[in-house]
Amino acid sequence: MPPTTKQQLGDRGEALVAAWLQQQGWAIVAQQWHCRWGELDLVARHANPEVGLAFVEVKTRRRQSLDQGGRLAITPQKQQKLWRSAQQFLTEHAEYGDLPCRFDVALVIQGRTAAGLSTTQAGAPTLTLVEYIENAFQGRE
């Protein structure tokens, strides 16, 4: 089944954030990683082992979203799913188990041309990374 417009928009937002992270010294070790608890949009490892691993939730929205550009979508329930997914990822990828971990959120807006990292594709609206929130929330036991 071909991806929906919403899926395509989300995929483009994730690609934009992945490119930005790589420019910041991160390596993408997983993208759209799935387990029984949910999906991790991006898992990135920094070149400096003291910085460690980031589980990045990417929220891509159209200009006039009702959830404050994706901020309101990071509910306690969503945080719990991300935390459980991250635990499963670390269980399956023991090589990352000793690294410090954090949960980041990237907010991407379609159609915005203000300051921020932007990208365009032929025939597709501009996407802009408007905010990158490090340590957006803490994992839960």
FIVEXLUM-131590 format. One record per atom (N, C-alpha, C, CB): residue number from 1; x, y, z; chain; atom name. Coordinates in steps of 0.05 Angstrom, whole numbers, plus 5000, padded with zeros to 4 digits. Glycine has a CB too. Layout:
FIVEXLUM-131590
ATOM pafi    x    y    z drenvex logu
ATOM  NUM    X    Y    Z       A   CA
...
end
This chain:
FIVEXLUM-131590
ATOM pafi    x    y    z drenvex logu
ATOM    1 5017 4977 5000       A    N
ATOM    1 5000 5000 5000       A   CA
ATOM    1 5018 5025 5000       A    C
ATOM    1 4981 5000 5024       A   CB
ATOM    2 5013 5044 4982       A    N
ATOM    2 5030 5068 4981       A   CA
ATOM    2 5026 5085 5007       A    C
ATOM    2 5023 5085 4956       A   CB
ATOM    3 5047 5100 5014       A    N
ATOM    3 5044 5117 5038       A   CA
ATOM    3 5024 5139 5034       A    C
ATOM    3 5071 5128 5046       A   CB
ATOM    4 5011 5146 5056       A    N
ATOM    4 4992 5168 5055       A   CA
ATOM    4 5007 5195 5055       A    C
ATOM    4 4972 5167 5079       A   CB
ATOM    5 4993 5216 5049       A    N
ATOM    5 5005 5243 5049       A   CA
ATOM    5 5016 5249 5077       A    C
ATOM    5 4985 5265 5041       A   CB
ATOM    6 5001 5241 5098       A    N
ATOM    6 5011 5246 5125       A   CA
ATOM    6 5036 5230 5130       A    C
ATOM    6 4989 5238 5145       A   CB
ATOM    7 5038 5205 5121       A    N
ATOM    7 5062 5189 5125       A   CA
ATOM    7 5085 5201 5110       A    C
ATOM    7 5057 5160 5115       A   CB
ATOM    8 5080 5210 5085       A    N
ATOM    8 5101 5223 5069       A   CA
ATOM    8 5112 5248 5083       A    C
ATOM    8 5091 5229 5041       A   CB
ATOM    9 5094 5264 5094       A    N
ATOM    9 5102 5288 5109       A   CA
ATOM    9 5119 5281 5133       A    C
ATOM    9 5077 5304 5118       A   CB
ATOM   10 5110 5261 5148       A    N
ATOM   10 5126 5251 5171       A   CA
ATOM   10 5153 5241 5163       A    C
ATOM   10 5111 5230 5186       A   CB
ATOM   11 5154 5225 5141       A    N
ATOM   11 5180 5215 5132       A   CA
ATOM   11 5199 5237 5123       A    C
ATOM   11 5175 5196 5108       A   CB
ATOM   12 5188 5258 5110       A    N
ATOM   12 5205 5281 5102       A   CA
ATOM   12 5215 5296 5127       A    C
ATOM   12 5189 5299 5084       A   CB
ATOM   13 5198 5299 5147       A    N
ATOM   13 5206 5312 5172       A   CA
ATOM   13 5229 5297 5185       A    C
ATOM   13 5183 5315 5191       A   CB
ATOM   14 5226 5270 5187       A    N
ATOM   14 5247 5254 5199       A   CA
ATOM   14 5273 5256 5183       A    C
ATOM   14 5238 5225 5200       A   CB
ATOM   15 5272 5256 5157       A    N
ATOM   15 5296 5259 5140       A   CA
ATOM   15 5309 5286 5145       A    C
ATOM   15 5289 5256 5110       A   CB
ATOM   16 5294 5307 5148       A    N
ATOM   16 5305 5334 5154       A   CA
ATOM   16 5319 5333 5181       A    C
ATOM   16 5282 5355 5154       A   CB
ATOM   17 5307 5322 5201       A    N
ATOM   17 5319 5322 5228       A   CA
ATOM   17 5344 5303 5228       A    C
ATOM   17 5299 5312 5249       A   CB
ATOM   18 5343 5281 5214       A    N
ATOM   18 5366 5263 5212       A   CA
ATOM   18 5390 5278 5199       A    C
ATOM   18 5359 5238 5196       A   CB
ATOM   19 5385 5292 5178       A    N
ATOM   19 5406 5308 5165       A   CA
ATOM   19 5418 5329 5184       A    C
ATOM   19 5396 5321 5139       A   CB
ATOM   20 5400 5343 5198       A    N
ATOM   20 5409 5363 5217       A   CA
ATOM   20 5426 5350 5240       A    C
ATOM   20 5385 5378 5229       A   CB
ATOM   21 5417 5328 5250       A    N
ATOM   21 5432 5314 5271       A   CA
ATOM   21 5460 5306 5261       A    C
ATOM   21 5417 5290 5281       A   CB
ATOM   22 5462 5296 5237       A    N
ATOM   22 5487 5288 5226       A   CA
ATOM   22 5506 5313 5223       A    C
ATOM   22 5484 5275 5199       A   CB
ATOM   23 5495 5336 5216       A    N
ATOM   23 5511 5360 5215       A   CA
ATOM   23 5521 5368 5243       A    C
ATOM   23 5494 5383 5203       A   CB
ATOM   24 5507 5360 5264       A    N
ATOM   24 5514 5366 5292       A   CA
ATOM   24 5533 5346 5304       A    C
ATOM   24 5489 5369 5309       A   CB
ATOM   25 5542 5326 5289       A    N
ATOM   25 5561 5306 5299       A   CA
ATOM   25 5548 5280 5308       A    C
ATOM   25 5576 5317 5321       A   CB
ATOM   26 5523 5275 5301       A    N
ATOM   26 5509 5251 5309       A   CA
ATOM   26 5509 5231 5285       A    C
ATOM   26 5480 5257 5317       A   CB
ATOM   27 5509 5205 5292       A    N
ATOM   27 5505 5184 5272       A   CA
ATOM   27 5478 5172 5277       A    C
ATOM   27 5528 5162 5273       A   CB
ATOM   28 5462 5168 5256       A    N
ATOM   28 5436 5156 5258       A   CA
ATOM   28 5440 5126 5259       A    C
ATOM   28 5417 5164 5235       A   CB
ATOM   29 5433 5113 5281       A    N
ATOM   29 5437 5084 5283       A   CA
ATOM   29 5411 5069 5278       A    C
ATOM   29 5447 5077 5311       A   CB
ATOM   30 5388 5082 5279       A    N
ATOM   30 5363 5070 5272       A   CA
ATOM   30 5343 5091 5265       A    C
ATOM   30 5352 5052 5296       A   CB
ATOM   31 5325 5084 5246       A    N
ATOM   31 5304 5102 5238       A   CA
ATOM   31 5278 5086 5234       A    C
ATOM   31 5311 5118 5211       A   CB
ATOM   32 5256 5096 5245       A    N
ATOM   32 5230 5083 5245       A   CA
ATOM   32 5233 5054 5256       A    C
ATOM   32 5219 5082 5216       A   CB
ATOM   33 5246 5052 5279       A    N
ATOM   33 5251 5026 5292       A   CA
ATOM   33 5225 5018 5307       A    C
ATOM   33 5275 5027 5311       A   CB
ATOM   34 5216 4994 5301       A    N
ATOM   34 5190 4984 5312       A   CA
ATOM   34 5195 4961 5332       A    C
ATOM   34 5172 4975 5290       A   CB
ATOM   35 5177 4961 5352       A    N
ATOM   35 5175 4939 5371       A   CA
ATOM   35 5146 4938 5380       A    C
ATOM   35 5196 4942 5396       A   CB
ATOM   36 5140 4920 5398       A    N
ATOM   36 5113 4916 5407       A   CA
ATOM   36 5102 4941 5421       A    C
ATOM   36 5111 4893 5426       A   CB
ATOM   37 5119 4958 5432       A    N
ATOM   37 5110 4982 5447       A   CA
ATOM   37 5105 5006 5429       A    C
ATOM   37 5130 4989 5468       A   CB
ATOM   38 5117 5006 5405       A    N
ATOM   38 5113 5029 5388       A   CA
ATOM   38 5137 5032 5369       A    C
ATOM   38 5109 5054 5404       A   CB
ATOM   39 5141 5057 5361       A    N
ATOM   39 5162 5063 5342       A   CA
ATOM   39 5180 5085 5353       A    C
ATOM   39 5150 5072 5315       A   CB
ATOM   40 5206 5082 5348       A    N
ATOM   40 5225 5103 5353       A   CA
ATOM   40 5231 5116 5327       A    C
ATOM   40 5251 5092 5367       A   CB
ATOM   41 5226 5142 5324       A    N
ATOM   41 5230 5156 5299       A   CA
ATOM   41 5259 5155 5291       A    C
ATOM   41 5220 5185 5300       A   CB
ATOM   42 5276 5165 5309       A    N
ATOM   42 5305 5165 5304       A   CA
ATOM   42 5320 5157 5329       A    C
ATOM   42 5315 5193 5294       A   CB
ATOM   43 5341 5142 5326       A    N
ATOM   43 5359 5136 5347       A   CA
ATOM   43 5387 5145 5337       A    C
ATOM   43 5360 5105 5356       A   CB
ATOM   44 5399 5163 5352       A    N
ATOM   44 5424 5175 5343       A   CA
ATOM   44 5445 5173 5365       A    C
ATOM   44 5420 5205 5336       A   CB
ATOM   45 5470 5168 5356       A    N
ATOM   45 5493 5165 5374       A   CA
ATOM   45 5512 5188 5368       A    C
ATOM   45 5507 5138 5371       A   CB
ATOM   46 5520 5202 5389       A    N
ATOM   46 5538 5224 5385       A   CA
ATOM   46 5567 5214 5383       A    C
ATOM   46 5536 5245 5408       A   CB
ATOM   47 5584 5228 5369       A    N
ATOM   47 5612 5221 5366       A   CA
ATOM   47 5626 5221 5393       A    C
ATOM   47 5627 5240 5347       A   CB
ATOM   48 5617 5238 5412       A    N
ATOM   48 5628 5239 5439       A   CA
ATOM   48 5612 5219 5456       A    C
ATOM   48 5627 5268 5450       A   CB
ATOM   49 5625 5197 5465       A    N
ATOM   49 5610 5178 5481       A   CA
ATOM   49 5598 5189 5507       A    C
ATOM   49 5628 5155 5488       A   CB
ATOM   50 5608 5211 5517       A    N
ATOM   50 5597 5223 5541       A   CA
ATOM   50 5570 5235 5535       A    C
ATOM   50 5616 5244 5552       A   CB
ATOM   51 5565 5243 5510       A    N
ATOM   51 5538 5254 5503       A   CA
ATOM   51 5519 5231 5500       A    C
ATOM   51 5540 5270 5476       A   CB
ATOM   52 5528 5209 5487       A    N
ATOM   52 5513 5184 5487       A   CA
ATOM   52 5493 5181 5464       A    C
ATOM   52 5499 5181 5511       A   CB
ATOM   53 5469 5171 5472       A    N
ATOM   53 5449 5163 5453       A   CA
ATOM   53 5424 5180 5457       A    C
ATOM   53 5442 5133 5456       A   CB
ATOM   54 5412 5188 5435       A    N
ATOM   54 5387 5204 5436       A   CA
ATOM   54 5365 5189 5422       A    C
ATOM   54 5391 5232 5424       A   CB
ATOM   55 5342 5186 5435       A    N
ATOM   55 5318 5175 5423       A   CA
ATOM   55 5302 5200 5415       A    C
ATOM   55 5302 5156 5443       A   CB
ATOM   56 5299 5204 5389       A    N
ATOM   56 5287 5229 5379       A   CA
ATOM   56 5259 5225 5368       A    C
ATOM   56 5306 5242 5358       A   CB
ATOM   57 5240 5238 5380       A    N
ATOM   57 5212 5238 5370       A   CA
ATOM   57 5209 5262 5353       A    C
ATOM   57 5192 5238 5394       A   CB
ATOM   58 5201 5257 5327       A    N
ATOM   58 5198 5279 5308       A   CA
ATOM   58 5168 5284 5304       A    C
ATOM   58 5212 5272 5281       A   CB
ATOM   59 5160 5309 5308       A    N
ATOM   59 5132 5317 5303       A   CA
ATOM   59 5132 5337 5280       A    C
ATOM   59 5120 5329 5329       A   CB
ATOM   60 5120 5328 5258       A    N
ATOM   60 5118 5345 5234       A   CA
ATOM   60 5089 5353 5231       A    C
ATOM   60 5129 5330 5209       A   CB
ATOM   61 5085 5379 5229       A    N
ATOM   61 5058 5389 5228       A   CA
ATOM   61 5055 5409 5205       A    C
ATOM   61 5050 5403 5254       A   CB
ATOM   62 5030 5412 5196       A    N
ATOM   62 5024 5434 5178       A   CA
ATOM   62 5024 5460 5194       A    C
ATOM   62 4996 5430 5164       A   CB
ATOM   63 5025 5482 5180       A    N
ATOM   63 5028 5508 5194       A   CA
ATOM   63 5006 5512 5215       A    C
ATOM   63 5026 5530 5173       A   CB
ATOM   64 4982 5506 5210       A    N
ATOM   64 4960 5512 5229       A   CA
ATOM   64 4952 5487 5245       A    C
ATOM   64 4936 5523 5214       A   CB
ATOM   65 4970 5475 5260       A    N
ATOM   65 4963 5452 5276       A   CA
ATOM   65 4950 5461 5302       A    C
ATOM   65 4988 5434 5282       A   CB
ATOM   66 4934 5444 5313       A    N
ATOM   66 4919 5450 5337       A   CA
ATOM   66 4934 5440 5362       A    C
ATOM   66 4892 5438 5336       A   CB
ATOM   67 4957 5428 5359       A    N
ATOM   67 4971 5417 5382       A   CA
ATOM   67 4998 5431 5387       A    C
ATOM   67 4975 5387 5378       A   CB
ATOM   68 4998 5457 5382       A    N
ATOM   68 5022 5473 5387       A   CA
ATOM   68 5046 5462 5373       A    C
ATOM   68 5027 5476 5417       A   CB
ATOM   69 5043 5457 5347       A    N
ATOM   69 5065 5447 5331       A   CA
ATOM   69 5076 5420 5339       A    C
ATOM   69 5087 5466 5333       A   CB
ATOM   70 5059 5404 5353       A    N
ATOM   70 5067 5377 5361       A   CA
ATOM   70 5073 5375 5391       A    C
ATOM   70 5090 5368 5345       A   CB
ATOM   71 5077 5397 5404       A    N
ATOM   71 5084 5396 5433       A   CA
ATOM   71 5063 5381 5450       A    C
ATOM   71 5086 5425 5444       A   CB
ATOM   72 5038 5385 5444       A    N
ATOM   72 5017 5372 5460       A   CA
ATOM   72 5014 5342 5454       A    C
ATOM   72 4990 5386 5455       A   CB
ATOM   73 5027 5333 5432       A    N
ATOM   73 5026 5304 5425       A   CA
ATOM   73 5044 5287 5443       A    C
ATOM   73 5032 5301 5396       A   CB
ATOM   74 5062 5300 5458       A    N
ATOM   74 5081 5285 5475       A   CA
ATOM   74 5068 5282 5502       A    C
ATOM   74 5109 5299 5477       A   CB
ATOM   75 5046 5266 5503       A    N
ATOM   75 5031 5262 5527       A   CA
ATOM   75 5046 5243 5546       A    C
ATOM   75 5003 5250 5521       A   CB
ATOM   76 5038 5241 5571       A    N
ATOM   76 5051 5221 5589       A   CA
ATOM   76 5049 5192 5577       A    C
ATOM   76 5038 5222 5616       A   CB
ATOM   77 5026 5186 5564       A    N
ATOM   77 5023 5160 5552       A   CA
ATOM   77 5043 5155 5529       A    C
ATOM   77 4994 5156 5542       A   CB
ATOM   78 5047 5176 5513       A    N
ATOM   78 5067 5174 5491       A   CA
ATOM   78 5095 5172 5503       A    C
ATOM   78 5065 5199 5473       A   CB
ATOM   79 5101 5187 5524       A    N
ATOM   79 5127 5185 5536       A   CA
ATOM   79 5132 5156 5547       A    C
ATOM   79 5129 5205 5559       A   CB
ATOM   80 5112 5144 5559       A    N
ATOM   80 5114 5117 5569       A   CA
ATOM   80 5120 5098 5546       A    C
ATOM   80 5089 5108 5584       A   CB
ATOM   81 5106 5101 5523       A    N
ATOM   81 5111 5083 5500       A   CA
ATOM   81 5140 5087 5490       A    C
ATOM   81 5091 5089 5478       A   CB
ATOM   82 5149 5112 5488       A    N
ATOM   82 5176 5117 5479       A   CA
ATOM   82 5196 5105 5498       A    C
ATOM   82 5181 5147 5476       A   CB
ATOM   83 5192 5108 5524       A    N
ATOM   83 5210 5097 5543       A   CA
ATOM   83 5212 5066 5541       A    C
ATOM   83 5202 5105 5572       A   CB
ATOM   84 5189 5053 5539       A    N
ATOM   84 5188 5024 5536       A   CA
ATOM   84 5201 5015 5510       A    C
ATOM   84 5159 5013 5538       A   CB
ATOM   85 5196 5030 5489       A    N
ATOM   85 5209 5024 5463       A   CA
ATOM   85 5240 5027 5465       A    C
ATOM   85 5198 5042 5441       A   CB
ATOM   86 5249 5048 5479       A    N
ATOM   86 5277 5052 5483       A   CA
ATOM   86 5290 5030 5499       A    C
ATOM   86 5283 5079 5496       A   CB
ATOM   87 5276 5021 5520       A    N
ATOM   87 5285 4998 5536       A   CA
ATOM   87 5289 4973 5518       A    C
ATOM   87 5266 4992 5559       A   CB
ATOM   88 5269 4968 5501       A    N
ATOM   88 5270 4945 5483       A   CA
ATOM   88 5293 4948 5463       A    C
ATOM   88 5244 4941 5468       A   CB
ATOM   89 5297 4972 5453       A    N
ATOM   89 5319 4977 5434       A   CA
ATOM   89 5346 4971 5448       A    C
ATOM   89 5319 5007 5425       A   CB
ATOM   90 5349 4980 5472       A    N
ATOM   90 5374 4975 5487       A   CA
ATOM   90 5378 4946 5493       A    C
ATOM   90 5375 4992 5512       A   CB
ATOM   91 5356 4932 5498       A    N
ATOM   91 5358 4903 5503       A   CA
ATOM   91 5368 4889 5478       A    C
ATOM   91 5330 4892 5511       A   CB
ATOM   92 5358 4897 5455       A    N
ATOM   92 5366 4884 5430       A   CA
ATOM   92 5392 4894 5418       A    C
ATOM   92 5344 4889 5409       A   CB
ATOM   93 5402 4917 5428       A    N
ATOM   93 5427 4929 5419       A   CA
ATOM   93 5445 4935 5443       A    C
ATOM   93 5422 4955 5402       A   CB
ATOM   94 5455 4913 5454       A    N
ATOM   94 5471 4915 5479       A   CA
ATOM   94 5496 4933 5476       A    C
ATOM   94 5479 4887 5488       A   CB
ATOM   95 5505 4936 5452       A    N
ATOM   95 5529 4953 5448       A   CA
ATOM   95 5525 4982 5456       A    C
ATOM   95 5537 4952 5419       A   CB
ATOM   96 5500 4991 5459       A    N
ATOM   96 5493 5018 5467       A   CA
ATOM   96 5485 5020 5497       A    C
ATOM   96 5471 5029 5450       A   CB
ATOM   97 5485 4997 5510       A    N
ATOM   97 5474 4996 5538       A   CA
ATOM   97 5489 5012 5558       A    C
ATOM   97 5474 4968 5546       A   CB
ATOM   98 5515 5018 5554       A    N
ATOM   98 5530 5033 5574       A   CA
ATOM   98 5530 5063 5568       A    C
ATOM   98 5558 5023 5575       A   CB
ATOM   99 5518 5071 5547       A    N
ATOM   99 5518 5100 5540       A   CA
ATOM   99 5496 5115 5555       A    C
ATOM   99 5514 5103 5509       A   CB
ATOM  100 5501 5140 5562       A    N
ATOM  100 5480 5156 5573       A   CA
ATOM  100 5458 5160 5551       A    C
ATOM  100 5490 5184 5583       A   CB
ATOM  101 5433 5160 5559       A    N
ATOM  101 5411 5163 5540       A   CA
ATOM  101 5394 5186 5548       A    C
ATOM  101 5394 5137 5540       A   CB
ATOM  102 5381 5197 5527       A    N
ATOM  102 5362 5219 5532       A   CA
ATOM  102 5340 5218 5511       A    C
ATOM  102 5376 5247 5530       A   CB
ATOM  103 5318 5232 5517       A    N
ATOM  103 5295 5233 5499       A   CA
ATOM  103 5293 5262 5489       A    C
ATOM  103 5269 5224 5513       A   CB
ATOM  104 5296 5266 5462       A    N
ATOM  104 5294 5292 5450       A   CA
ATOM  104 5269 5293 5433       A    C
ATOM  104 5319 5298 5433       A   CB
ATOM  105 5259 5317 5428       A    N
ATOM  105 5236 5322 5411       A   CA
ATOM  105 5244 5343 5390       A    C
ATOM  105 5211 5330 5427       A   CB
ATOM  106 5238 5337 5365       A    N
ATOM  106 5243 5356 5343       A   CA
ATOM  106 5216 5364 5331       A    C
ATOM  106 5261 5343 5320       A   CB
ATOM  107 5211 5390 5329       A    N
ATOM  107 5186 5401 5318       A   CA
ATOM  107 5192 5413 5291       A    C
ATOM  107 5174 5423 5337       A   CB
ATOM  108 5178 5402 5271       A    N
ATOM  108 5181 5410 5243       A   CA
ATOM  108 5154 5420 5233       A    C
ATOM  108 5191 5386 5226       A   CB
ATOM  109 5155 5442 5219       A    N
ATOM  109 5131 5455 5208       A   CA
ATOM  109 5132 5456 5178       A    C
ATOM  109 5127 5483 5220       A   CB
ATOM  110 5110 5449 5165       A    N
ATOM  110 5108 5450 5136       A   CA
ATOM  110 5100 5479 5128       A    C
ATOM  110 5087 5430 5125       A   CB
ATOM  111 5113 5489 5107       A    N
ATOM  111 5104 5515 5096       A   CA
ATOM  111 5116 5539 5110       A    C
ATOM  111 5076 5517 5098       A   CB
ATOM  112 5132 5535 5130       A    N
ATOM  112 5144 5558 5144       A   CA
ATOM  112 5171 5565 5131       A    C
ATOM  112 5148 5553 5175       A   CB
ATOM  113 5176 5590 5127       A    N
ATOM  113 5201 5598 5115       A   CA
ATOM  113 5218 5615 5133       A    C
ATOM  113 5196 5612 5089       A   CB
ATOM  114 5212 5617 5158       A    N
ATOM  114 5227 5633 5177       A   CA
ATOM  114 5254 5620 5183       A    C
ATOM  114 5211 5638 5204       A   CB
ATOM  115 5269 5631 5202       A    N
ATOM  115 5295 5620 5210       A   CA
ATOM  115 5292 5592 5219       A    C
ATOM  115 5307 5637 5232       A   CB
ATOM  116 5312 5576 5213       A    N
ATOM  116 5313 5548 5220       A   CA
ATOM  116 5322 5532 5196       A    C
ATOM  116 5285 5538 5229       A   CB
ATOM  117 5328 5507 5200       A    N
ATOM  117 5337 5490 5178       A   CA
ATOM  117 5313 5483 5161       A    C
ATOM  117 5352 5465 5188       A   CB
ATOM  118 5315 5488 5135       A    N
ATOM  118 5292 5482 5117       A   CA
ATOM  118 5301 5464 5095       A    C
ATOM  118 5281 5508 5105       A   CB
ATOM  119 5282 5451 5083       A    N
ATOM  119 5287 5433 5060       A   CA
ATOM  119 5263 5435 5041       A    C
ATOM  119 5293 5404 5069       A   CB
ATOM  120 5268 5432 5016       A    N
ATOM  120 5247 5430 4996       A   CA
ATOM  120 5252 5407 4978       A    C
ATOM  120 5243 5456 4980       A   CB
ATOM  121 5231 5395 4968       A    N
ATOM  121 5233 5374 4947       A   CA
ATOM  121 5216 5384 4924       A    C
ATOM  121 5223 5346 4958       A   CB
ATOM  122 5223 5375 4900       A    N
ATOM  122 5208 5384 4877       A   CA
ATOM  122 5178 5377 4881       A    C
ATOM  122 5218 5370 4851       A   CB
ATOM  123 5162 5398 4879       A    N
ATOM  123 5133 5394 4881       A   CA
ATOM  123 5122 5391 4910       A    C
ATOM  123 5125 5371 4866       A   CB
ATOM  124 5140 5393 4930       A    N
ATOM  124 5132 5389 4958       A   CA
ATOM  124 5136 5416 4973       A    C
ATOM  124 5147 5366 4971       A   CB
ATOM  125 5118 5421 4993       A    N
ATOM  125 5122 5446 5009       A   CA
ATOM  125 5147 5445 5025       A    C
ATOM  125 5098 5449 5027       A   CB
ATOM  126 5157 5468 5032       A    N
ATOM  126 5181 5471 5049       A   CA
ATOM  126 5175 5461 5077       A    C
ATOM  126 5190 5501 5050       A   CB
ATOM  127 5195 5447 5088       A    N
ATOM  127 5194 5439 5116       A   CA
ATOM  127 5216 5454 5131       A    C
ATOM  127 5198 5408 5119       A   CB
ATOM  128 5210 5462 5156       A    N
ATOM  128 5230 5476 5172       A   CA
ATOM  128 5231 5464 5200       A    C
ATOM  128 5222 5506 5174       A   CB
ATOM  129 5255 5458 5209       A    N
ATOM  129 5260 5449 5237       A   CA
ATOM  129 5258 5475 5254       A    C
ATOM  129 5287 5434 5240       A   CB
ATOM  130 5237 5478 5269       A    N
ATOM  130 5232 5503 5284       A   CA
ATOM  130 5242 5501 5312       A    C
ATOM  130 5203 5510 5283       A   CB
ATOM  131 5244 5476 5323       A    N
ATOM  131 5253 5474 5351       A   CA
ATOM  131 5263 5445 5355       A    C
ATOM  131 5231 5480 5371       A   CB
ATOM  132 5286 5444 5369       A    N
ATOM  132 5297 5418 5377       A   CA
ATOM  132 5301 5419 5407       A    C
ATOM  132 5325 5411 5362       A   CB
ATOM  133 5286 5401 5421       A    N
ATOM  133 5286 5402 5450       A   CA
ATOM  133 5302 5378 5461       A    C
ATOM  133 5256 5401 5461       A   CB
ATOM  134 5325 5384 5472       A    N
ATOM  134 5342 5363 5484       A   CA
ATOM  134 5330 5356 5512       A    C
ATOM  134 5371 5372 5487       A   CB
ATOM  135 5332 5330 5519       A    N
ATOM  135 5321 5321 5545       A   CA
ATOM  135 5293 5331 5549       A    C
ATOM  135 5340 5331 5568       A   CB
ATOM  136 5276 5327 5530       A    N
ATOM  136 5249 5337 5531       A   CA
ATOM  136 5233 5325 5554       A    C
ATOM  136 5235 5332 5505       A   CB
ATOM  137 5239 5301 5561       A    N
ATOM  137 5226 5288 5584       A   CA
ATOM  137 5244 5266 5594       A    C
ATOM  137 5198 5276 5576       A   CB
ATOM  138 5239 5257 5618       A    N
ATOM  138 5255 5236 5630       A   CA
ATOM  138 5241 5209 5627       A    C
ATOM  138 5260 5242 5660       A   CB
ATOM  139 5256 5188 5624       A    N
ATOM  139 5245 5161 5624       A   CA
ATOM  139 5234 5154 5651       A    C
ATOM  139 5267 5140 5616       A   CB
ATOM  140 5216 5134 5651       A    N
ATOM  140 5203 5126 5676       A   CA
ATOM  140 5209 5097 5682       A    C
ATOM  140 5172 5131 5674       A   CB
ATOM  141 5211 5091 5707       A    N
ATOM  141 5214 5063 5716       A   CA
ATOM  141 5188 5050 5720       A    C
ATOM  141 5231 5062 5742       A   CB
end
